[in-house]
Amino acid sequence: MYETTQSQAAAELSQSGKQAISFLSGLQKLIGDELRSTRDEMIDQARSETEIFNDLVSKLAQAHSAYDLRTAYELCGQHQVDLLQRNSERLFEHVRRSISATSKLFETESRP
């Protein structure tokens, strides 16, 4: 009887170790995915900001009057607002995906 208890304890300990390794592996994948996503978003953000800045400089160089200057600032300002809106929507979608992935990770690992 004592041997059965030891066998059960060893089996439970082994199962706990497997679950911990599986959880840490899933967590590592989740963190890697987050880092890749963040990197891609930062590169895209820098590219978009550079395009807007280049567009502004180009429009300012072509401006021949105060009206043209105002129009250039308005257009580039609108591009900036559009970019901010897209980034906000992307951020919210990213947070939703992250919460879902984390939830699935805990759901999968909490099953016996």
Stockholm file with secondary structure:
# STOCKHOLM 1.0

chainA/1-112         MYETTQSQAAAELSQSGKQAISFLSGLQKLIGDELRSTRDEMIDQARSETEIFNDLVSKLAQAHSAYDLRTAYELCGQHQVDLLQRNSERLFEHVRRSISATSKLFETESRP
#=GR chainA/1-112 SS CHHHHHHHHHHHHHHHHHHHHHHHHHHHHHHHHHHHHHHHHHHHHHHHHHHHHHHHHHHHHHCCSHHHHHHHHHHHHHHHHHHHHHHHHHHHHHHHHHHHHHHHHHHHHHCC
#=GC SS_cons         CHHHHHHHHHHHHHHHHHHHHHHHHHHHHHHHHHHHHHHHHHHHHHHHHHHHHHHHHHHHHHCCSHHHHHHHHHHHHHHHHHHHHHHHHHHHHHHHHHHHHHHHHHHHHHCC
//
